[in-house]
Amino acid sequence: MNHTTDSSKMYRFIISGGGTGGHLFPAIAIANKLRSIFPNSKFLFVGALGKLEMEKVPLEGYEIKGLWISGFQRDDLWKNITLPLKLIYSFLRSYFILKKFKPHIAIGTGGYASFPLLYIASILKIPTIIQEQNFFPGISNKLLAKKVDRVCTVYSGMEKYFPSGKIIITGNPVRDDIRLDIHNKDKYYQLFSLTSGKKTLLVLGGSLGARTINEALLRCYEKLLQSEIQIIWQAGRYHHQLMEKFQSSIPSGLFLTPFIQQMAEAYSVADLVVSRAGAITLSELAVMEKPAILIPSPNVTEDHQTKNAMALVEKQAAILITDKEAVEKLGTVVTELIHNEKLLNELSQNISLFSRKESTAEIAEVIVNLIEKK
């Protein structure tokens, strides 16, 4: 943000993004940045009823209103029978929310609820901006692109999806607490009951749990421990099933948890990361300059995780294993890679080129410029 910004100004920001953490956490990161710049401002989130934003946003200290909305179901068309009614309701509720809150700008980061809110905001001539995390845009953002004023993207070449005159490449907003003082690494090892300086693998099964990644690690963890590799394993919702397999006796050198609260510390001690290829995770890996083995989820729209991963792989910035290959290959690839210092350094240097450490501040600047221009 430029030095002339007046922090005493009071703006009203309305923000919508959710359904998944990939849409929600950028929305929260943008709100937190705006709140730090303009502490007197008012914020209102709009989400989809029943989705994780309705729980997570209040924990961050923001008010949220819910829309009765869901996405188009390709696998079971009968589930779409109420969709027209949900859209009509959500358009009307968005209209009344916007009229009452009178925002200076409407910000969307993708997800079902962002479509009706940003669409109505554009009709009401409220400044609008969307942020797209992925190499392949979600349907809400693709539909909104012609209506909104600005589109913040991560990758170049997005003109095939969005009007070129509206695109600003900013990178993905990454939470400020992801960056740590690397001189405290010894203390971070202790958090996970691990040995300082020993080769460490961080495995991210996702907050919900990626079954393939968990099954692959379950097959090879003993071999990895025998190869002098210690493991931080975020198992997600499959944690309880794994605990039954271990019968509560976790081997030395293995830290097993359903969800990592201290993610920045986990990144800091990791020599190598295994994860899905969600856009926000990739941005965090780039900021932390972490070598990674990516196993894209096959269960996402338009296979966008594979497209995200390939953007890195083509620049020798990550290693790709397909979901089908993971159970067979993961142990061998990890063992070979984690002891190859030359390749680890190359991956680290190359992924760092994808990092935009000030992306959240850049997005905030686009937002403020848009408000002041109107």
C-alpha positions as CSV (number, residue, x, y, z in Angstrom):
1,M,0.0,0.0,0.0
2,N,1.4,3.4,-0.9
3,H,2.6,5.8,1.8
4,T,-0.2,8.3,1.2
5,T,-3.0,5.9,2.3
6,D,-5.1,7.5,5.1
7,S,-5.6,4.8,7.7
8,S,-8.3,6.9,9.4
9,K,-10.7,6.4,6.5
10,M,-13.8,4.3,7.2
11,Y,-14.8,2.0,4.3
12,R,-17.5,-0.6,4.2
13,F,-16.2,-3.8,2.6
14,I,-18.5,-6.7,1.7
15,I,-16.7,-10.0,0.9
16,S,-17.9,-13.3,-0.4
17,G,-15.9,-16.5,-0.9
18,G,-16.2,-20.0,0.4
19,G,-17.6,-23.4,0.0
20,T,-14.0,-24.7,0.3
21,G,-10.9,-23.4,2.2
22,G,-9.4,-22.6,-1.2
23,H,-12.0,-19.8,-1.7
24,L,-12.5,-18.9,2.0
25,F,-8.9,-18.4,3.2
26,P,-8.0,-15.9,0.5
27,A,-11.2,-13.9,1.5
28,I,-10.1,-13.9,5.1
29,A,-6.5,-12.9,4.2
30,I,-7.8,-10.0,2.1
31,A,-10.1,-8.8,4.9
32,N,-7.3,-9.1,7.5
33,K,-5.0,-7.0,5.4
34,L,-7.7,-4.3,4.8
35,R,-8.5,-4.3,8.5
36,S,-4.9,-3.7,9.3
37,I,-4.7,-0.8,6.9
38,F,-8.2,0.7,7.7
39,P,-8.9,-0.3,11.4
40,N,-12.1,1.9,11.5
41,S,-13.7,0.2,8.6
42,K,-16.7,-2.1,8.6
43,F,-16.7,-5.6,7.1
44,L,-19.5,-8.0,6.2
45,F,-19.0,-11.5,4.7
46,V,-21.7,-13.3,2.7
47,G,-21.5,-17.1,2.5
48,A,-23.4,-20.2,1.7
49,L,-25.6,-21.6,4.5
50,G,-24.2,-24.9,5.8
51,K,-20.7,-24.4,4.4
52,L,-17.5,-23.9,6.5
53,E,-17.4,-20.1,6.1
54,M,-20.5,-19.9,8.4
55,E,-18.3,-21.4,11.2
56,K,-14.8,-20.0,10.3
57,V,-15.6,-16.4,9.6
58,P,-17.0,-15.5,13.0
59,L,-13.9,-17.0,14.6
60,E,-11.9,-14.4,12.7
61,G,-14.0,-11.6,14.3
62,Y,-16.2,-10.8,11.2
63,E,-20.0,-10.8,10.8
64,I,-21.4,-13.2,8.1
65,K,-24.8,-13.6,6.5
66,G,-25.8,-16.8,4.7
67,L,-27.4,-17.4,1.4
68,W,-29.5,-20.5,0.5
69,I,-27.4,-21.5,-2.5
70,S,-25.5,-24.5,-3.9
71,G,-23.6,-25.4,-7.0
72,F,-24.7,-27.2,-10.1
73,Q,-24.5,-31.0,-9.5
74,R,-23.1,-32.8,-12.5
75,D,-23.3,-36.3,-11.1
76,D,-26.9,-36.2,-10.0
77,L,-29.1,-33.9,-12.1
78,W,-32.1,-34.4,-9.8
79,K,-30.3,-32.5,-7.1
80,N,-30.5,-29.4,-9.2
81,I,-34.3,-29.2,-9.1
82,T,-34.3,-26.5,-6.4
83,L,-31.4,-24.6,-8.0
84,P,-33.6,-22.0,-9.9
85,L,-35.5,-21.2,-6.6
86,K,-32.2,-20.9,-4.7
87,L,-30.8,-18.5,-7.3
88,I,-33.9,-16.3,-7.2
89,Y,-33.8,-16.3,-3.4
90,S,-30.1,-15.5,-3.3
91,F,-30.4,-12.7,-5.8
92,L,-33.2,-11.1,-3.7
93,R,-31.4,-11.6,-0.4
94,S,-28.1,-10.2,-1.9
95,Y,-30.0,-7.1,-3.1
96,F,-31.4,-6.4,0.4
97,I,-28.1,-7.1,2.1
98,L,-26.3,-4.7,-0.3
99,K,-29.0,-2.0,0.1
100,K,-28.8,-2.1,3.9
101,F,-25.0,-2.4,4.2
102,K,-24.2,0.1,1.4
103,P,-20.6,-1.1,0.7
104,H,-18.0,0.9,-1.0
105,I,-16.9,-2.2,-2.8
106,A,-17.9,-5.9,-3.2
107,I,-15.0,-8.5,-3.2
108,G,-15.4,-12.1,-4.4
109,T,-13.0,-14.9,-4.2
110,G,-15.1,-17.7,-5.7
111,G,-17.7,-20.1,-4.5
112,Y,-21.4,-20.4,-4.9
113,A,-22.4,-17.4,-2.7
114,S,-20.1,-15.0,-4.5
115,F,-22.0,-15.2,-7.8
116,P,-25.4,-13.7,-6.7
117,L,-23.7,-11.1,-4.4
118,L,-21.2,-9.8,-7.0
119,Y,-23.8,-10.0,-9.8
120,I,-26.3,-7.8,-7.9
121,A,-23.5,-5.5,-6.8
122,S,-22.5,-4.9,-10.4
123,I,-26.1,-4.1,-11.4
124,L,-26.3,-1.6,-8.4
125,K,-23.1,0.1,-9.8
126,I,-21.1,-0.8,-6.7
127,P,-17.4,-1.3,-7.5
128,T,-16.6,-5.0,-7.8
129,I,-13.5,-7.1,-7.8
130,I,-12.9,-10.9,-8.0
131,Q,-9.8,-12.9,-7.2
132,E,-9.1,-16.2,-9.0
133,Q,-6.8,-18.6,-7.3
134,N,-6.5,-21.3,-9.9
135,F,-5.0,-21.7,-13.4
136,F,-8.5,-22.9,-14.5
137,P,-11.2,-20.5,-13.1
138,G,-14.3,-21.7,-11.2
139,I,-17.7,-21.2,-12.8
140,S,-18.7,-18.3,-10.5
141,N,-15.7,-16.2,-11.5
142,K,-16.0,-17.1,-15.2
143,L,-19.7,-16.0,-15.1
144,L,-18.9,-12.8,-13.2
145,A,-15.8,-11.7,-15.3
146,K,-17.8,-9.6,-17.8
147,K,-19.7,-7.8,-15.0
148,V,-17.0,-6.9,-12.5
149,D,-14.5,-4.0,-12.7
150,R,-11.2,-5.9,-11.9
151,V,-10.0,-9.5,-11.9
152,C,-6.9,-10.4,-9.8
153,T,-5.2,-13.5,-11.0
154,V,-2.2,-15.6,-10.1
155,Y,-1.0,-16.7,-13.5
156,S,-0.4,-14.9,-16.8
157,G,-2.3,-16.1,-19.9
158,M,-5.8,-15.8,-18.2
159,E,-7.1,-13.7,-21.2
160,K,-8.8,-16.8,-22.5
161,Y,-11.1,-16.7,-19.5
162,F,-11.3,-13.0,-18.5
163,P,-11.4,-9.7,-20.4
164,S,-7.8,-8.7,-20.7
165,G,-8.4,-5.0,-19.7
166,K,-9.6,-6.1,-16.3
167,I,-6.8,-8.5,-15.4
168,I,-4.2,-7.6,-12.8
169,I,-1.7,-10.3,-11.8
170,T,-1.3,-10.2,-8.0
171,G,-0.6,-13.7,-6.9
172,N,-2.7,-15.5,-4.2
173,P,-3.3,-13.8,-0.9
174,V,-1.3,-15.8,1.7
175,R,-1.9,-15.4,5.4
176,D,0.7,-13.3,7.2
177,D,1.4,-15.9,9.9
178,I,2.8,-18.3,7.3
179,R,6.2,-16.5,7.3
180,L,8.4,-17.2,10.3
181,D,11.9,-16.4,11.6
182,I,14.0,-19.4,10.3
183,H,16.5,-18.9,13.2
184,N,13.9,-20.5,15.6
185,K,13.8,-23.8,13.8
186,D,15.1,-25.9,16.8
187,K,12.1,-24.7,18.7
188,Y,9.7,-25.7,15.9
189,Y,11.1,-29.3,15.8
190,Q,10.2,-29.6,19.5
191,L,6.5,-28.6,18.8
192,F,6.2,-31.9,16.8
193,S,8.4,-34.0,19.1
194,L,11.0,-34.4,16.4
195,T,14.8,-34.4,16.2
196,S,16.4,-31.1,15.2
197,G,18.1,-31.2,11.8
198,K,16.9,-34.7,10.8
199,K,15.4,-35.1,7.4
200,T,11.7,-34.2,7.8
201,L,8.7,-35.0,5.5
202,L,5.5,-33.0,5.8
203,V,2.5,-34.8,4.5
204,L,-0.7,-32.8,4.0
205,G,-3.7,-35.0,3.7
206,G,-5.9,-31.9,3.7
207,S,-8.1,-30.6,6.5
208,L,-10.8,-33.0,5.3
209,G,-8.4,-35.8,4.5
210,A,-7.1,-37.0,1.1
211,R,-7.7,-40.7,1.1
212,T,-5.1,-41.6,-1.5
213,I,-2.3,-39.7,0.2
214,N,-3.1,-41.3,3.5
215,E,-3.3,-44.8,2.0
216,A,0.0,-44.1,0.2
217,L,1.8,-43.0,3.4
218,L,0.3,-45.9,5.4
219,R,2.0,-48.3,3.0
220,C,5.4,-46.6,3.1
221,Y,5.8,-44.9,6.5
222,E,7.8,-47.7,8.0
223,K,10.3,-47.8,5.1
224,L,10.7,-44.0,5.4
225,L,11.3,-44.1,9.2
226,Q,14.0,-46.8,8.6
227,S,15.6,-44.5,6.0
228,E,16.2,-41.9,8.7
229,I,13.2,-39.7,7.6
230,Q,10.9,-38.3,10.3
231,I,7.3,-37.4,9.3
232,I,4.7,-34.8,10.2
233,W,1.4,-36.3,9.0
234,Q,-1.8,-34.3,8.7
235,A,-4.4,-37.0,8.2
236,G,-7.6,-34.9,8.2
237,R,-10.8,-36.7,8.9
238,Y,-9.2,-40.2,8.5
239,H,-7.1,-39.6,11.6
240,H,-9.4,-41.7,13.8
241,Q,-9.2,-44.7,11.4
242,L,-5.4,-44.4,11.3
243,M,-5.2,-44.2,15.1
244,E,-7.1,-47.6,15.2
245,K,-4.5,-49.1,12.9
246,F,-1.7,-47.8,15.1
247,Q,-3.7,-48.9,18.2
248,S,-2.6,-45.5,19.8
249,S,1.0,-46.5,19.7
250,I,2.7,-44.0,17.4
251,P,6.2,-44.9,16.2
252,S,9.1,-42.6,17.2
253,G,9.8,-40.0,14.5
254,L,6.1,-39.8,13.4
255,F,3.9,-36.9,14.4
256,L,0.3,-37.8,13.5
257,T,-2.5,-35.2,13.7
258,P,-6.0,-34.6,12.2
259,F,-5.1,-30.9,11.6
260,I,-1.9,-28.9,11.9
261,Q,-2.6,-25.6,13.9
262,Q,1.0,-24.4,13.6
263,M,1.3,-24.7,9.8
264,A,4.1,-22.1,9.4
265,E,6.2,-24.0,11.9
266,A,5.5,-27.3,10.1
267,Y,6.6,-25.8,6.7
268,S,9.7,-24.4,8.4
269,V,11.1,-27.7,9.5
270,A,10.1,-29.7,6.4
271,D,12.8,-30.6,3.9
272,L,10.1,-32.0,1.5
273,V,6.3,-31.6,1.4
274,V,3.7,-34.0,0.0
275,S,0.3,-32.5,-0.8
276,R,-2.6,-32.0,-3.1
277,A,-2.3,-29.1,-5.6
278,G,-4.8,-26.7,-4.3
279,A,-4.0,-23.1,-5.3
280,I,-3.5,-21.7,-1.8
281,T,-1.2,-24.6,-0.7
282,L,0.9,-24.0,-3.8
283,S,1.2,-20.3,-3.0
284,E,2.3,-21.1,0.6
285,L,4.9,-23.6,-0.7
286,A,6.2,-20.9,-3.0
287,V,6.4,-18.3,-0.2
288,M,8.2,-20.8,2.0
289,E,10.4,-22.0,-0.9
290,K,9.6,-25.7,-0.2
291,P,10.4,-28.6,-2.5
292,A,7.2,-30.6,-3.0
293,I,5.7,-33.8,-4.4
294,L,2.2,-32.9,-5.7
295,I,-0.6,-35.4,-6.0
296,P,-3.5,-33.5,-7.6
297,S,-7.0,-34.4,-6.5
298,P,-9.0,-36.0,-9.4
299,N,-12.2,-35.0,-7.7
300,V,-12.3,-31.3,-8.6
301,T,-13.9,-29.3,-11.3
302,E,-12.2,-29.5,-14.7
303,D,-9.2,-31.2,-13.1
304,H,-7.9,-27.8,-12.1
305,Q,-5.4,-29.2,-9.5
306,T,-3.5,-31.0,-12.3
307,K,-3.4,-27.7,-14.3
308,N,-2.2,-25.9,-11.1
309,A,0.5,-28.5,-10.6
310,M,1.7,-28.6,-14.2
311,A,2.3,-24.8,-14.1
312,L,5.0,-25.6,-11.5
313,V,6.2,-28.9,-13.0
314,E,6.9,-27.3,-16.4
315,K,9.3,-24.9,-14.7
316,Q,11.0,-27.7,-12.7
317,A,9.5,-26.3,-9.5
318,A,7.7,-29.4,-8.2
319,I,7.4,-33.2,-8.8
320,L,4.1,-34.7,-9.9
321,I,2.7,-38.1,-9.0
322,T,-0.8,-38.9,-10.3
323,D,-3.5,-40.0,-7.8
324,K,-3.5,-43.5,-9.5
325,E,0.2,-43.9,-9.1
326,A,0.6,-42.5,-5.5
327,V,0.1,-45.7,-3.4
328,E,2.7,-47.6,-5.5
329,K,5.2,-44.8,-6.1
330,L,5.2,-42.4,-3.1
331,G,7.7,-44.2,-0.8
332,T,10.3,-44.6,-3.5
333,V,10.0,-41.1,-4.8
334,V,10.2,-39.6,-1.3
335,T,13.3,-41.7,-0.4
336,E,15.2,-40.8,-3.5
337,L,14.3,-37.1,-3.5
338,I,14.7,-36.2,0.2
339,H,18.4,-37.3,0.2
340,N,19.2,-35.6,-3.1
341,E,20.4,-32.1,-1.9
342,K,21.1,-30.9,-5.4
343,L,17.5,-31.6,-6.6
344,L,15.9,-30.3,-3.4
345,N,17.8,-27.0,-3.9
346,E,16.8,-26.7,-7.5
347,L,13.1,-27.3,-6.6
348,S,13.3,-24.8,-3.8
349,Q,14.9,-22.1,-6.0
350,N,12.4,-22.7,-8.9
351,I,9.3,-22.7,-6.8
352,S,10.4,-19.4,-5.1
353,L,10.0,-17.7,-8.5
354,F,6.2,-18.3,-8.2
355,S,6.1,-16.5,-4.9
356,R,4.6,-13.0,-4.6
357,K,5.2,-12.2,-0.9
358,E,3.2,-9.0,-1.1
359,S,0.3,-10.4,-3.0
360,T,-2.3,-9.6,-0.3
361,A,-1.1,-6.0,-0.1
362,E,-1.2,-5.7,-3.9
363,I,-4.8,-6.9,-3.9
364,A,-5.7,-4.4,-1.1
365,E,-4.1,-1.6,-3.2
366,V,-6.2,-2.6,-6.3
367,I,-9.3,-2.5,-4.0
368,V,-8.6,0.9,-2.6
369,N,-7.7,2.4,-6.0
370,L,-11.0,1.1,-7.4
371,I,-13.0,2.7,-4.5
372,E,-11.2,6.0,-4.9
373,K,-11.6,6.0,-8.7
374,K,-15.4,5.6,-8.5
